[in-house]
């Protein structure tokens, strides 16, 4: 991971070391923040952000779901800020992390008394599940931690506090020797992984849990679209834990993980114990798309606009 030189903080680019918040910032105490995960890819036409507008709209939606009545920046301003931050750090490809956090207003429990702030950081970050996992698939376990109930913690928003659940599940999986945790919903059906959406393949048909119980991943949506473009049938329906064990293939998608196969779940080999042909086809087309060579590239890539250098505060 290569850190950036500057970070966008409330309208200004500031040096990395100065992008700080106070100890008594409400977001640090209560998880009152929302974030996005976005990727910029190196293409033949220069750096391009994958589905930037959709990610930023979800970022704004997350603020509204949290209960922020006055969103501090509109989508156009945020898009310009993302472009400026990438340019200022001279990255050809990078991971992008916008964060809205409740910055001021004391430590009471009323959002209406708090003041939001927004930062955007970029850095060089490889695949979240590793290069070997990307090629060969990963090992996963079904977690003992249950995914959020939709009326306890909003499942459609990337609220920072929600990710304590993910961190505990992922950490336990790694300590047990696995790469990732698969999480069940409160009814015992498969929901998603700690940071990715999940799919299974049986008889050349792709299945994935319905949107009502998962984060509506933008990479998830892209893979569903690509799969249908390639002629695969995709069905959204409830999936039981044992259906994973008997699947021909299982794979996960996400901004950080991109598209990665699962070769083993709970010590049970999935399919042939390697990334299967359907997963391989989807992964290949996805990577062609994000580097500007796919059928959907023109629709989904937002090329970083050239512009005047922005003064660092």
Secondary structure, 3 states (H helix, E strand, C coil): CECCCEEEECCEEEEHHHCCCCCCCHHHHHCCEEECCEEEEEECCEEEEECHHHHHHHHHHHHHHHCCCCCCCCHHHHHHHHHHHHHHHCCCCEEEEEEEEEEECCCCCCHHHCEEEEEEEEEECCCCCCHHHHHHCEEEEECCCCCCCCCCCCCCCCEHHHHHHHHHHHHHHHHCCCCEEEEECCCCCEEEECCCEEEEEECCEEEECCHHHCCCCHHHHHHHHHHHHCCCEEEECCCCHHHHHCCCEEEEEECCCEEEEEEEECCEECCCCCCCHHHHHHHHHHHHHHCCCCCCHHHHEEECCCCCCCCEC
